[in-house]
Amino acid sequence: MMSLFLENVSNEFKEFEIIMQIDGAGWYKAKGLRVFGNIHFIQQLTYSHEVNPTRRLWDEIKIKNFDAANKIKHIVTNRLILFIHKFIYFNEFYG
């Protein structure tokens, strides 16, 4: 599966040299992993969350948007409840 992802990235950005930061996940070390000439791996240090871009983004979102996330969760929950009630009413009325 990782080879398929890397192939798609390589093809999509074939005119570029890609430097991809990777963690210690096993799929980067799999024997069947296909390596493409325009993708170069940089190994992330073990337990180095501070340099993991995804982790940093998530930390930023958690800290700054906790209240906004709770408001969105509340709105979505209320809309789903309203939808379910309308669906039940429609089915009871129209069979």
Secondary structure, DSSP 4 states (H G I P E B T S, - for coil): -HHHHHHHHHHHTTTS-EEEEE-S-GGGS-TT----TTEEEEEPPTT-GGG-HHHHHHHHHHHHSHHHHHHHHHHHHHHHHHHHHHHHHHHHHH-
